[in-house]
Structure formats: C-alpha cells, structure tokens
Amino acid sequence: MPRLLGVEIPAKKKVSFSLRYIYGIGPQRADQIIAEAGISPDLRAQDLSEEQLNKILHVITEHKWVVEGDLRREIAGNLKRLQAINSYRGSRHRKSLPVRGQRTSTNARTRKGPRKTVGVTKAAE
C-alpha cells in the first residue's frame, strides 16, 4: 500500500479514487493533482513509482493545501472558537443540535441521537 502524508491509500484502486482517502482531498482536487503531476488517470495506486509519489506530494505542497492533521486541527479550532465566544452556532455545537437553522421539533435524529422517551411507564402488576 502506498503511503502519502501519513495515510495508507488503497493500492488496488485508481489513483484519483485512492487520493480521496486523504482528508481534505475530494474528487475535483484529486483530478487536479493527477493532471498537474502528469500521471495517467487509469494507473492503479500500487503501480505508482517513488518519483510519481513525490510529484503528487510536490503538487499538494506547491498549492499550500491544508490536508489531514492540519485540516482536522483547524476545523476543531474553529469549533472551539465559536463555543468560546458563545456564538449561536457555538452553543448549538455544544448542545449537539443542528447548527444551520433546521427544524428540531420532528426531525434532526442524526444530530440529536436516538429518541429518549420521557413519560409515564406502565407498572408491572
């Protein structure tokens, strides 16, 4: 398995799909990296040479794209900042509620988690 930026990318997949396993690289950015590095899009990740891997790394660093750990830290820092300044969005993040104005009366089960039934329970006789 080839290793890029501390991530083991799948060897049997095409390079454009393998690059997506790196946090911060999506479909368009993966295609852009392949085009700029001059790598065939049909090539499998296991067939990449050291030189081609270095070209991919060079393209990522040349564009100064934030990926993997740095990106995760940046996003976590943004959420912590929103919570620290007691913004509306920060308070919603803190309470694990939808942040972007969705209704919570009936939906939002993904964000809120499974239902917690509150009320009268039938006593066993």
N, CA, C and O atoms as a Tinker XYZ file with bonds, in Angstrom:
   500  protein
     1  N      0.840000   -1.189000    0.000000    73     2
     2  CA     0.000000    0.000000    0.000000    64     1     3
     3  C      0.884000    1.251000    0.000000    63     2     4     5
     4  O      1.746000    1.398000    0.867000    81     3
     5  N      0.679000    2.139000   -0.951000    73     3     6
     6  CA     1.442000    3.384000   -0.965000    64     5     7
     7  C      1.041000    4.275000    0.212000    63     6     8     9
     8  O     -0.108000    4.269000    0.654000    81     7
     9  N      2.001000    5.027000    0.699000    73     7    10
    10  CA     1.757000    5.894000    1.844000    64     9    11
    11  C      1.995000    7.344000    1.438000    63    10    12    13
    12  O      3.083000    7.698000    0.984000    81    11
    13  N      0.977000    8.177000    1.603000    73    11    14
    14  CA     1.072000    9.607000    1.292000    64    13    15
    15  C      0.605000   10.413000    2.488000    63    14    16    17
    16  O     -0.493000   10.184000    2.994000    81    15
    17  N      1.413000   11.346000    2.947000    73    15    18
    18  CA     1.052000   12.241000    4.050000    64    17    19
    19  C      0.591000   11.470000    5.282000    63    18    20    21
    20  O     -0.324000   11.901000    5.984000    81    19
    21  N      1.220000   10.339000    5.541000    73    19    22
    22  CA     0.882000    9.541000    6.711000    64    21    23
    23  C     -0.376000    8.715000    6.562000    63    22    24    25
    24  O     -0.877000    8.168000    7.544000    81    23
    25  N     -0.901000    8.615000    5.340000    73    23    26
    26  CA    -2.134000    7.857000    5.111000    64    25    27
    27  C     -1.849000    6.729000    4.133000    63    26    28    29
    28  O     -1.250000    6.943000    3.079000    81    27
    29  N     -2.280000    5.531000    4.488000    73    27    30
    30  CA    -2.158000    4.397000    3.581000    64    29    31
    31  C     -3.306000    4.486000    2.581000    63    30    32    33
    32  O     -4.470000    4.333000    2.951000    81    31
    33  N     -2.980000    4.734000    1.320000    73    31    34
    34  CA    -4.039000    4.814000    0.315000    64    33    35
    35  C     -4.236000    3.430000   -0.296000    63    34    36    37
    36  O     -3.270000    2.679000   -0.439000    81    35
    37  N     -5.479000    3.077000   -0.663000    73    35    38
    38  CA    -5.757000    1.748000   -1.201000    64    37    39
    39  C     -4.959000    1.486000   -2.476000    63    38    40    41
    40  O     -4.937000    2.315000   -3.386000    81    39
    41  N     -4.311000    0.338000   -2.534000    73    39    42
    42  CA    -3.406000    0.025000   -3.639000    64    41    43
    43  C     -4.130000   -0.401000   -4.904000    63    42    44    45
    44  O     -3.669000   -0.102000   -6.005000    81    43
    45  N     -5.248000   -1.089000   -4.771000    73    43    46
    46  CA    -5.896000   -1.681000   -5.947000    64    45    47
    47  C     -6.811000   -0.701000   -6.691000    63    46    48    49
    48  O     -7.290000   -1.007000   -7.783000    81    47
    49  N     -7.054000    0.477000   -6.102000    73    47    50
    50  CA    -7.943000    1.447000   -6.755000    64    49    51
    51  C     -7.139000    2.376000   -7.654000    63    50    52    53
    52  O     -5.920000    2.495000   -7.527000    81    51
    53  N     -7.859000    3.036000   -8.572000    73    51    54
    54  CA    -7.211000    4.026000   -9.425000    64    53    55
    55  C     -6.737000    5.191000   -8.569000    63    54    56    57
    56  O     -7.276000    5.453000   -7.494000    81    55
    57  N     -5.719000    5.883000   -9.064000    73    55    58
    58  CA    -5.065000    6.923000   -8.270000    64    57    59
    59  C     -6.050000    8.010000   -7.848000    63    58    60    61
    60  O     -6.009000    8.466000   -6.705000    81    59
    61  N     -6.936000    8.433000   -8.755000    73    59    62
    62  CA    -7.859000    9.516000   -8.413000    64    61    63
    63  C     -8.784000    9.121000   -7.262000    63    62    64    65
    64  O     -9.160000    9.971000   -6.455000    81    63
    65  N     -9.151000    7.853000   -7.179000    73    63    66
    66  CA   -10.018000    7.395000   -6.092000    64    65    67
    67  C     -9.212000    7.164000   -4.820000    63    66    68    69
    68  O     -9.712000    7.395000   -3.719000    81    67
    69  N     -7.985000    6.715000   -4.960000    73    67    70
    70  CA    -7.137000    6.479000   -3.795000    64    69    71
    71  C     -6.785000    7.778000   -3.088000    63    70    72    73
    72  O     -6.718000    7.818000   -1.859000    81    71
    73  N     -6.561000    8.838000   -3.850000    73    71    74
    74  CA    -6.187000   10.121000   -3.249000    64    73    75
    75  C     -7.295000   10.684000   -2.368000    63    74    76    77
    76  O     -7.029000   11.464000   -1.453000    81    75
    77  N     -8.530000   10.293000   -2.641000    73    75    78
    78  CA    -9.664000   10.795000   -1.863000    64    77    79
    79  C     -9.658000   10.283000   -0.428000    63    78    80    81
    80  O    -10.387000   10.807000    0.415000    81    79
    81  N     -8.850000    9.271000   -0.138000    73    79    82
    82  CA    -8.754000    8.750000    1.216000    64    81    83
    83  C     -7.954000    9.689000    2.111000    63    82    84    85
    84  O     -7.927000    9.511000    3.329000    81    83
    85  N     -7.306000   10.683000    1.519000    73    83    86
    86  CA    -6.589000   11.699000    2.286000    64    85    87
    87  C     -7.597000   12.776000    2.665000    63    86    88    89
    88  O     -8.270000   13.338000    1.801000    81    87
    89  N     -7.699000   13.059000    3.949000    73    87    90
    90  CA    -8.662000   14.036000    4.448000    64    89    91
    91  C     -8.333000   15.405000    3.872000    63    90    92    93
    92  O     -7.222000   15.905000    4.045000    81    91
    93  N     -9.296000   16.010000    3.189000    73    91    94
    94  CA    -9.089000   17.318000    2.589000    64    93    95
    95  C     -8.916000   17.267000    1.083000    63    94    96    97
    96  O     -8.819000   18.307000    0.432000    81    95
    97  N     -8.876000   16.057000    0.520000    73    95    98
    98  CA    -8.772000   15.913000   -0.937000    64    97    99
    99  C    -10.035000   15.220000   -1.421000    63    98   100   101
   100  O    -10.324000   14.083000   -1.045000    81    99
   101  N    -10.780000   15.925000   -2.261000    73    99   102
   102  CA   -12.016000   15.397000   -2.815000    64   101   103
   103  C    -11.842000   15.050000   -4.281000    63   102   104   105
   104  O    -10.715000   15.016000   -4.777000    81   103
   105  N    -12.939000   14.790000   -4.985000    73   103   106
   106  CA   -12.865000   14.373000   -6.385000    64   105   107
   107  C    -12.179000   15.391000   -7.303000    63   106   108   109
   108  O    -11.299000   15.028000   -8.083000    81   107
   109  N    -12.580000   16.657000   -7.210000    73   107   110
   110  CA   -12.002000   17.654000   -8.111000    64   109   111
   111  C    -10.525000   17.881000   -7.822000    63   110   112   113
   112  O     -9.712000   17.973000   -8.742000    81   111
   113  N    -10.185000   17.969000   -6.553000    73   111   114
   114  CA    -8.796000   18.214000   -6.189000    64   113   115
   115  C     -7.916000   17.021000   -6.573000    63   114   116   117
   116  O     -6.772000   17.203000   -6.990000    81   115
   117  N     -8.444000   15.804000   -6.433000    73   115   118
   118  CA    -7.691000   14.610000   -6.820000    64   117   119
   119  C     -7.404000   14.627000   -8.317000    63   118   120   121
   120  O     -6.284000   14.338000   -8.739000    81   119
   121  N     -8.410000   14.965000   -9.121000    73   119   122
   122  CA    -8.211000   15.042000  -10.572000    64   121   123
   123  C     -7.218000   16.133000  -10.936000    63   122   124   125
   124  O     -6.411000   15.967000  -11.851000    81   123
   125  N     -7.276000   17.254000  -10.215000    73   123   126
   126  CA    -6.345000   18.356000  -10.467000    64   125   127
   127  C     -4.913000   17.937000  -10.133000    63   126   128   129
   128  O     -3.982000   18.275000  -10.864000    81   127
   129  N     -4.735000   17.211000   -9.045000    73   127   130
   130  CA    -3.403000   16.738000   -8.647000    64   129   131
   131  C     -2.832000   15.813000   -9.713000    63   130   132   133
   132  O     -1.668000   15.936000  -10.092000    81   131
   133  N     -3.663000   14.878000  -10.198000    73   131   134
   134  CA    -3.211000   13.921000  -11.213000    64   133   135
   135  C     -2.816000   14.646000  -12.494000    63   134   136   137
   136  O     -1.799000   14.323000  -13.108000    81   135
   137  N     -3.626000   15.630000  -12.895000    73   135   138
   138  CA    -3.342000   16.372000  -14.124000    64   137   139
   139  C     -2.026000   17.144000  -14.004000    63   138   140   141
   140  O     -1.209000   17.128000  -14.925000    81   139
   141  N     -1.824000   17.819000  -12.867000    73   139   142
   142  CA    -0.614000   18.619000  -12.696000    64   141   143
   143  C      0.630000   17.764000  -12.514000    63   142   144   145
   144  O      1.727000   18.171000  -12.896000    81   143
   145  N      0.464000   16.579000  -11.932000    73   143   146
   146  CA     1.607000   15.691000  -11.736000    64   145   147
   147  C      1.937000   14.922000  -13.007000    63   146   148   149
   148  O      2.997000   14.303000  -13.097000    81   147
   149  N      1.045000   14.952000  -13.988000    73   147   150
   150  CA     1.277000   14.256000  -15.247000    64   149   151
   151  C      1.189000   12.746000  -15.120000    63   150   152   153
   152  O      1.950000   12.009000  -15.746000    81   151
   153  N      0.255000   12.302000  -14.306000    73   151   154
   154  CA     0.069000   10.866000  -14.080000    64   153   155
   155  C     -1.180000   10.420000  -14.830000    63   154   156   157
   156  O     -2.171000   11.148000  -14.889000    81   155
   157  N     -1.126000    9.225000  -15.402000    73   155   158
   158  CA    -2.275000    8.680000  -16.122000    64   157   159
   159  C     -3.413000    8.406000  -15.144000    63   158   160   161
   160  O     -3.184000    7.797000  -14.099000    81   159
   161  N     -4.638000    8.842000  -15.458000    73   159   162
   162  CA    -5.764000    8.601000  -14.550000    64   161   163
   163  C     -6.143000    7.124000  -14.436000    63   162   164   165
   164  O     -6.818000    6.733000  -13.484000    81   163
   165  N     -5.717000    6.305000  -15.394000    73   163   166
   166  CA    -6.052000    4.875000  -15.365000    64   165   167
   167  C     -5.080000    4.056000  -14.523000    63   166   168   169
   168  O     -5.301000    2.864000  -14.309000    81   167
   169  N     -4.014000    4.678000  -14.047000    73   167   170
   170  CA    -2.991000    3.975000  -13.284000    64   169   171
   171  C     -3.523000    3.598000  -11.906000    63   170   172   173
   172  O     -4.247000    4.375000  -11.283000    81   171
   173  N     -3.165000    2.408000  -11.429000    73   171   174
   174  CA    -3.554000    1.971000  -10.088000    64   173   175
   175  C     -2.530000    2.500000   -9.083000    63   174   176   177
   176  O     -1.375000    2.742000   -9.434000    81   175
   177  N     -2.957000    2.677000   -7.845000    73   175   178
   178  CA    -2.083000    3.250000   -6.817000    64   177   179
   179  C     -0.872000    2.366000   -6.547000    63   178   180   181
   180  O      0.206000    2.872000   -6.234000    81   179
   181  N     -1.038000    1.050000   -6.666000    73   179   182
   182  CA     0.089000    0.147000   -6.403000    64   181   183
   183  C      1.176000    0.258000   -7.459000    63   182   184   185
   184  O      2.320000   -0.124000   -7.211000    81   183
   185  N      0.832000    0.781000   -8.647000    73   183   186
   186  CA     1.794000    0.904000   -9.733000    64   185   187
   187  C      2.535000    2.237000   -9.724000    63   186   188   189
   188  O      3.353000    2.488000  -10.609000    81   187
   189  N      2.268000    3.090000   -8.746000    73   187   190
   190  CA     2.949000    4.383000   -8.667000    64   189   191
   191  C      4.413000    4.185000   -8.252000    63   190   192   193
   192  O      4.718000    3.406000   -7.349000    81   191
   193  N      5.299000    4.900000   -8.927000    73   191   194
   194  CA     6.717000    4.846000   -8.560000    64   193   195
   195  C      6.985000    5.897000   -7.481000    63   194   196   197
   196  O      6.135000    6.742000   -7.199000    81   195
   197  N      8.179000    5.835000   -6.881000    73   195   198
   198  CA     8.566000    6.822000   -5.878000    64   197   199
   199  C      8.556000    8.224000   -6.474000    63   198   200   201
   200  O      8.162000    9.189000   -5.819000    81   199
   201  N      8.992000    8.320000   -7.712000    73   199   202
   202  CA     9.047000    9.609000   -8.396000    64   201   203
   203  C      7.641000   10.202000   -8.551000    63   202   204   205
   204  O      7.440000   11.398000   -8.337000    81   203
   205  N      6.684000    9.367000   -8.921000    73   203   206
   206  CA     5.302000    9.832000   -9.090000    64   205   207
   207  C      4.686000   10.237000   -7.749000    63   206   208   209
   208  O      3.947000   11.219000   -7.675000    81   207
   209  N      4.991000    9.476000   -6.683000    73   207   210
   210  CA     4.503000    9.837000   -5.352000    64   209   211
   211  C      5.064000   11.192000   -4.927000    63   210   212   213
   212  O      4.361000   12.010000   -4.334000    81   211
   213  N      6.350000   11.417000   -5.243000    73   211   214
   214  CA     6.974000   12.697000   -4.915000    64   213   215
   215  C      6.342000   13.839000   -5.706000    63   214   216   217
   216  O      6.196000   14.948000   -5.192000    81   215
   217  N      5.967000   13.565000   -6.962000    73   215   218
   218  CA     5.296000   14.582000   -7.772000    64   217   219
   219  C      3.954000   14.966000   -7.149000    63   218   220   221
   220  O      3.601000   16.144000   -7.093000    81   219
   221  N      3.211000   13.960000   -6.682000    73   219   222
   222  CA     1.920000   14.212000   -6.042000    64   221   223
   223  C      2.110000   15.073000   -4.795000    63   222   224   225
   224  O      1.389000   16.050000   -4.592000    81   223
   225  N      3.090000   14.704000   -3.957000    73   223   226
   226  CA     3.379000   15.484000   -2.753000    64   225   227
   227  C      3.780000   16.910000   -3.107000    63   226   228   229
   228  O      3.387000   17.862000   -2.433000    81   227
   229  N      4.569000   17.047000   -4.172000    73   227   230
   230  CA     5.025000   18.365000   -4.594000    64   229   231
   231  C      3.844000   19.240000   -5.013000    63   230   232   233
   232  O      3.805000   20.424000   -4.677000    81   231
   233  N      2.884000   18.673000   -5.741000    73   231   234
   234  CA     1.703000   19.431000   -6.185000    64   233   235
   235  C      0.897000   19.897000   -4.974000    63   234   236   237
   236  O      0.430000   21.036000   -4.941000    81   235
   237  N      0.733000   19.018000   -3.976000    73   235   238
   238  CA    -0.045000   19.366000   -2.785000    64   237   239
   239  C      0.639000   20.487000   -2.009000    63   238   240   241
   240  O     -0.018000   21.436000   -1.580000    81   239
   241  N      1.949000   20.382000   -1.828000    73   239   242
   242  CA     2.669000   21.415000   -1.073000    64   241   243
   243  C      2.798000   22.707000   -1.867000    63   242   244   245
   244  O      2.812000   23.793000   -1.288000    81   243
   245  N      2.892000   22.596000   -3.184000    73   243   246
   246  CA     3.015000   23.779000   -4.043000    64   245   247
   247  C      1.773000   24.664000   -3.938000    63   246   248   249
   248  O      1.871000   25.891000   -3.926000    81   247
   249  N      0.614000   24.028000   -3.862000    73   247   250
   250  CA    -0.642000   24.779000   -3.757000    64   249   251
   251  C     -0.945000   25.206000   -2.324000    63   250   252   253
   252  O     -1.884000   25.963000   -2.081000    81   251
   253  N     -0.150000   24.720000   -1.382000    73   251   254
   254  CA    -0.331000   25.020000    0.051000    64   253   255
   255  C     -1.722000   24.613000    0.531000    63   254   256   257
   256  O     -2.363000   25.334000    1.295000    81   255
   257  N     -2.176000   23.455000    0.074000    73   255   258
   258  CA    -3.461000   22.930000    0.528000    64   257   259
   259  C     -3.295000   22.366000    1.926000    63   258   260   261
   260  O     -2.314000   21.682000    2.218000    81   259
   261  N     -4.254000   22.655000    2.785000    73   259   262
   262  CA    -4.238000   22.124000    4.145000    64   261   263
   263  C     -4.957000   20.781000    4.106000    63   262   264   265
   264  O     -6.130000   20.711000    3.739000    81   263
   265  N     -4.256000   19.717000    4.484000    73   263   266
   266  CA    -4.834000   18.376000    4.452000    64   265   267
   267  C     -4.510000   17.636000    5.743000    63   266   268   269
   268  O     -3.654000   18.057000    6.521000    81   267
   269  N     -5.207000   16.531000    5.953000    73   267   270
   270  CA    -5.014000   15.613000    7.071000    64   269   271
   271  C     -5.015000   16.293000    8.434000    63   270   272   273
   272  O     -5.954000   17.023000    8.751000    81   271
   273  N     -3.989000   16.071000    9.243000    73   271   274
   274  CA    -3.975000   16.523000   10.632000    64   273   275
   275  C     -4.126000   18.021000   10.788000    63   274   276   277
   276  O     -4.830000   18.487000   11.684000    81   275
   277  N     -3.463000   18.786000    9.915000    73   275   278
   278  CA    -3.554000   20.248000    9.999000    64   277   279
   279  C     -4.981000   20.719000    9.767000    63   278   280   281
   280  O     -5.465000   21.614000   10.460000    81   279
   281  N     -5.656000   20.115000    8.789000    73   279   282
   282  CA    -7.035000   20.487000    8.482000    64   281   283
   283  C     -7.969000   20.104000    9.630000    63   282   284   285
   284  O     -8.858000   20.871000    9.999000    81   283
   285  N     -7.760000   18.914000   10.190000    73   283   286
   286  CA    -8.585000   18.487000   11.326000    64   285   287
   287  C     -8.409000   19.442000   12.507000    63   286   288   289
   288  O     -9.383000   19.818000   13.159000    81   287
   289  N     -7.152000   19.834000   12.777000    73   287   290
   290  CA    -6.871000   20.771000   13.863000    64   289   291
   291  C     -7.518000   22.133000   13.608000    63   290   292   293
   292  O     -8.068000   22.749000   14.520000    81   291
   293  N     -7.446000   22.593000   12.366000    73   291   294
   294  CA    -8.025000   23.888000   12.008000    64   293   295
   295  C     -9.536000   23.884000   12.223000    63   294   296   297
   296  O    -10.084000   24.838000   12.774000    81   295
   297  N    -10.207000   22.826000   11.794000    73   295   298
   298  CA   -11.664000   22.728000   11.944000    64   297   299
   299  C    -12.046000   22.641000   13.419000    63   298   300   301
   300  O    -12.996000   23.289000   13.859000    81   299
   301  N    -11.292000   21.830000   14.189000    73   299   302
   302  CA   -11.573000   21.724000   15.627000    64   301   303
   303  C    -11.352000   23.072000   16.310000    63   302   304   305
   304  O    -12.108000   23.452000   17.204000    81   303
   305  N    -10.319000   23.789000   15.888000    73   303   306
   306  CA   -10.050000   25.116000   16.452000    64   305   307
   307  C    -11.174000   26.096000   16.147000    63   306   308   309
   308  O    -11.548000   26.905000   16.996000    81   307
   309  N    -11.714000   26.022000   14.924000    73   307   310
   310  CA   -12.835000   26.893000   14.556000    64   309   311
   311  C    -14.051000   26.629000   15.438000    63   310   312   313
   312  O    -14.721000   27.559000   15.884000    81   311
   313  N    -14.331000   25.329000   15.686000    73   311   314
   314  CA   -15.484000   24.984000   16.529000    64   313   315
   315  C    -15.255000   25.433000   17.968000    63   314   316   317
   316  O    -16.173000   25.931000   18.620000    81   315
   317  N    -14.033000   25.259000   18.464000    73   315   318
   318  CA   -13.719000   25.694000   19.835000    64   317   319
   319  C    -13.853000   27.208000   19.962000    63   318   320   321
   320  O    -14.340000   27.705000   20.977000    81   319
   321  N    -13.419000   27.948000   18.927000    73   319   322
   322  CA   -13.522000   29.404000   18.941000    64   321   323
   323  C    -14.988000   29.839000   18.995000    63   322   324   325
   324  O    -15.350000   30.736000   19.756000    81   323
   325  N    -15.830000   29.190000   18.173000    73   323   326
   326  CA   -17.258000   29.530000   18.170000    64   325   327
   327  C    -17.880000   29.263000   19.542000    63   326   328   329
   328  O    -18.726000   30.030000   20.002000    81   327
   329  N    -17.463000   28.181000   20.190000    73   327   330
   330  CA   -18.006000   27.857000   21.508000    64   329   331
   331  C    -17.485000   28.816000   22.562000    63   330   332   333
   332  O    -18.214000   29.181000   23.484000    81   331
   333  N    -16.216000   29.232000   22.434000    73   331   334
   334  CA   -15.608000   30.118000   23.427000    64   333   335
   335  C    -16.240000   31.507000   23.412000    63   334   336   337
   336  O    -16.395000   32.123000   24.466000    81   335
   337  N    -16.605000   32.006000   22.238000    73   335   338
   338  CA   -17.193000   33.345000   22.160000    64   337   339
   339  C    -18.704000   33.314000   22.375000    63   338   340   341
   340  O    -19.378000   34.335000   22.239000    81   339
   341  N    -19.224000   32.147000   22.707000    73   339   342
   342  CA   -20.652000   31.960000   22.986000    64   341   343
   343  C    -21.541000   32.432000   21.848000    63   342   344   345
   344  O    -22.585000   33.043000   22.078000    81   343
   345  N    -21.123000   32.145000   20.620000    73   343   346
   346  CA   -21.958000   32.484000   19.477000    64   345   347
   347  C    -23.121000   31.492000   19.408000    63   346   348   349
   348  O    -23.095000   30.439000   20.045000    81   347
   349  N    -24.125000   31.841000   18.635000    73   347   350
   350  CA   -25.283000   30.961000   18.479000    64   349   351
   351  C    -24.838000   29.607000   17.922000    63   350   352   353
   352  O    -25.220000   28.553000   18.430000    81   351
   353  N    -24.019000   29.660000   16.863000    73   351   354
   354  CA   -23.529000   28.409000   16.260000    64   353   355
   355  C    -22.733000   27.589000   17.266000    63   354   356   357
   356  O    -22.868000   26.366000   17.319000    81   355
   357  N    -21.903000   28.258000   18.063000    73   355   358
   358  CA   -21.101000   27.550000   19.059000    64   357   359
   359  C    -21.966000   26.871000   20.095000    63   358   360   361
   360  O    -21.683000   25.745000   20.502000    81   359
   361  N    -23.031000   27.551000   20.531000    73   359   362
   362  CA   -23.919000   26.955000   21.540000    64   361   363
   363  C    -24.655000   25.752000   20.949000    63   362   364   365
   364  O    -24.896000   24.769000   21.650000    81   363
   365  N    -25.016000   25.824000   19.657000    73   363   366
   366  CA   -25.683000   24.688000   19.011000    64   365   367
   367  C    -24.722000   23.498000   18.915000    63   366   368   369
   368  O    -25.122000   22.356000   19.139000    81   367
   369  N    -23.455000   23.766000   18.581000    73   367   370
   370  CA   -22.462000   22.690000   18.545000    64   369   371
   371  C    -22.317000   22.060000   19.928000    63   370   372   373
   372  O    -22.263000   20.837000   20.058000    81   371
   373  N    -22.256000   22.902000   20.957000    73   371   374
   374  CA   -22.068000   22.414000   22.323000    64   373   375
   375  C    -23.215000   21.502000   22.753000    63   374   376   377
   376  O    -22.999000   20.517000   23.460000    81   375
   377  N    -24.443000   21.835000   22.320000    73   375   378
   378  CA   -25.632000   21.065000   22.707000    64   377   379
   379  C    -25.921000   19.903000   21.764000    63   378   380   381
   380  O    -26.901000   19.181000   21.951000    81   379
   381  N    -25.074000   19.719000   20.750000    73   379   382
   382  CA   -25.272000   18.679000   19.726000    64   381   383
   383  C    -26.627000   18.810000   19.042000    63   382   384   385
   384  O    -27.357000   17.830000   18.891000    81   383
   385  N    -26.948000   20.020000   18.635000    73   383   386
   386  CA   -28.171000   20.290000   17.893000    64   385   387
   387  C    -27.806000   20.776000   16.503000    63   386   388   389
   388  O    -26.662000   21.171000   16.280000    81   387
   389  N    -28.754000   20.760000   15.549000    73   387   390
   390  CA   -28.445000   21.253000   14.217000    64   389   391
   391  C    -28.015000   22.720000   14.266000    63   390   392   393
   392  O    -28.591000   23.521000   15.002000    81   391
   393  N    -27.001000   23.057000   13.478000    73   391   394
   394  CA   -26.380000   24.370000   13.551000    64   393   395
   395  C    -26.971000   25.333000   12.538000    63   394   396   397
   396  O    -26.971000   26.541000   12.771000    81   395
   397  N    -27.469000   24.833000   11.430000    73   395   398
   398  CA   -27.798000   25.713000   10.308000    64   397   399
   399  C    -29.290000   25.952000   10.107000    63   398   400   401
   400  O    -29.756000   26.039000    8.972000    81   399
   401  N    -30.032000   26.057000   11.191000    73   399   402
   402  CA   -31.412000   26.511000   11.092000    64   401   403
   403  C    -32.440000   25.444000   10.785000    63   402   404   405
   404  O    -33.588000   25.778000   10.491000    81   403
   405  N    -32.074000   24.166000   10.842000    73   403   406
   406  CA   -33.056000   23.134000   10.556000    64   405   407
   407  C    -34.030000   23.006000   11.728000    63   406   408   409
   408  O    -33.721000   23.387000   12.858000    81   407
   409  N    -35.218000   22.460000   11.433000    73   407   410
   410  CA   -36.185000   22.261000   12.496000    64   409   411
   411  C    -35.763000   21.093000   13.387000    63   410   412   413
   412  O    -35.135000   20.143000   12.919000    81   411
   413  N    -36.109000   21.171000   14.668000    73   411   414
   414  CA   -35.743000   20.091000   15.589000    64   413   415
   415  C    -36.962000   19.468000   16.238000    63   414   416   417
   416  O    -36.845000   18.493000   16.980000    81   415
   417  N    -38.143000   20.029000   15.960000    73   415   418
   418  CA   -39.357000   19.535000   16.590000    64   417   419
   419  C    -39.610000   18.081000   16.215000    63   418   420   421
   420  O    -39.905000   17.254000   17.079000    81   419
   421  N    -39.494000   17.767000   14.913000    73   419   422
   422  CA   -39.807000   16.408000   14.485000    64   421   423
   423  C    -38.598000   15.662000   13.936000    63   422   424   425
   424  O    -38.536000   14.436000   14.028000    81   423
   425  N    -37.642000   16.379000   13.369000    73   423   426
   426  CA   -36.526000   15.698000   12.706000    64   425   427
   427  C    -35.228000   15.864000   13.503000    63   426   428   429
   428  O    -35.261000   15.962000   14.730000    81   427
   429  N    -34.107000   15.894000   12.819000    73   427   430
   430  CA   -32.776000   16.069000   13.420000    64   429   431
   431  C    -32.357000   14.867000   14.249000    63   430   432   433
   432  O    -31.608000   15.017000   15.214000    81   431
   433  N    -32.823000   13.680000   13.893000    73   431   434
   434  CA   -32.477000   12.500000   14.677000    64   433   435
   435  C    -30.992000   12.145000   14.536000    63   434   436   437
   436  O    -30.398000   11.623000   15.479000    81   435
   437  N    -30.397000   12.413000   13.404000    73   435   438
   438  CA   -28.986000   12.091000   13.232000    64   437   439
   439  C    -28.154000   12.897000   14.221000    63   438   440   441
   440  O    -27.256000   12.358000   14.868000    81   439
   441  N    -28.450000   14.166000   14.336000    73   439   442
   442  CA   -27.682000   15.050000   15.203000    64   441   443
   443  C    -28.017000   14.840000   16.676000    63   442   444   445
   444  O    -27.131000   14.875000   17.530000    81   443
   445  N    -29.308000   14.620000   16.972000    73   443   446
   446  CA   -29.738000   14.509000   18.363000    64   445   447
   447  C    -29.557000   13.104000   18.937000    63   446   448   449
   448  O    -29.512000   12.932000   20.155000    81   447
   449  N    -29.455000   12.114000   18.074000    73   447   450
   450  CA   -29.316000   10.738000   18.535000    64   449   451
   451  C    -30.666000   10.065000   18.654000    63   450   452   453
   452  O    -31.693000   10.670000   18.345000    81   451
   453  N    -30.674000    8.815000   19.100000    73   451   454
   454  CA   -31.948000    8.098000   19.207000    64   453   455
   455  C    -32.873000    8.750000   20.233000    63   454   456   457
   456  O    -32.428000    9.421000   21.164000    81   455
   457  N    -34.177000    8.529000   20.035000    73   455   458
   458  CA   -35.174000    9.146000   20.919000    64   457   459
   459  C    -35.018000    8.657000   22.350000    63   458   460   461
   460  O    -34.751000    7.483000   22.603000    81   459
   461  N    -35.193000    9.595000   23.281000    73   459   462
   462  CA   -35.177000    9.246000   24.705000    64   461   463
   463  C    -36.606000    9.483000   25.205000    63   462   464   465
   464  O    -36.998000   10.621000   25.462000    81   463
   465  N    -37.350000    8.440000   25.334000    73   463   466
   466  CA   -38.754000    8.561000   25.714000    64   465   467
   467  C    -38.869000    9.010000   27.161000    63   466   468   469
   468  O    -38.271000    8.426000   28.065000    81   467
   469  N    -39.658000   10.070000   27.356000    73   467   470
   470  CA   -39.891000   10.584000   28.693000    64   469   471
   471  C    -41.382000   10.516000   28.950000    63   470   472   473
   472  O    -42.163000   10.911000   28.085000    81   471
   473  N    -41.802000   10.032000   30.096000    73   471   474
   474  CA   -43.234000    9.999000   30.381000    64   473   475
   475  C    -43.568000    8.845000   31.300000    63   474   476   477
   476  O    -42.710000    8.258000   31.958000    81   475
   477  N    -44.834000    8.555000   31.313000    73   475   478
   478  CA   -45.355000    7.543000   32.237000    64   477   479
   479  C    -45.050000    6.147000   31.662000    63   478   480   481
   480  O    -45.267000    5.889000   30.477000    81   479
   481  N    -44.564000    5.290000   32.493000    73   479   482
   482  CA   -44.378000    3.895000   32.085000    64   481   483
   483  C    -45.387000    3.041000   32.846000    63   482   484   485
   484  O    -45.759000    3.347000   33.979000    81   483
   485  N    -45.808000    1.992000   32.212000    73   483   486
   486  CA   -46.815000    1.116000   32.792000    64   485   487
   487  C    -46.177000    0.291000   33.903000    63   486   488   489
   488  O    -45.131000   -0.325000   33.696000    81   487
   489  N    -46.788000    0.274000   35.061000    73   487   490
   490  CA   -46.264000   -0.508000   36.206000    64   489   491
   491  C    -46.614000   -1.983000   36.005000    63   490   492   493
   492  O    -47.721000   -2.323000   35.588000    81   491
   493  N    -45.656000   -2.839000   36.306000    73   491   494
   494  CA   -45.912000   -4.274000   36.191000    64   493   495
   495  C    -46.747000   -4.729000   37.382000    63   494   496   497
   496  O    -46.450000   -4.367000   38.521000    81   495
   497  N    -47.803000   -5.531000   37.128000    73   495   498
   498  CA   -48.691000   -5.994000   38.201000    64   497   499
   499  C    -48.302000   -7.340000   38.708000    63   498   500
   500  O    -48.949000   -7.869000   39.612000    81   499
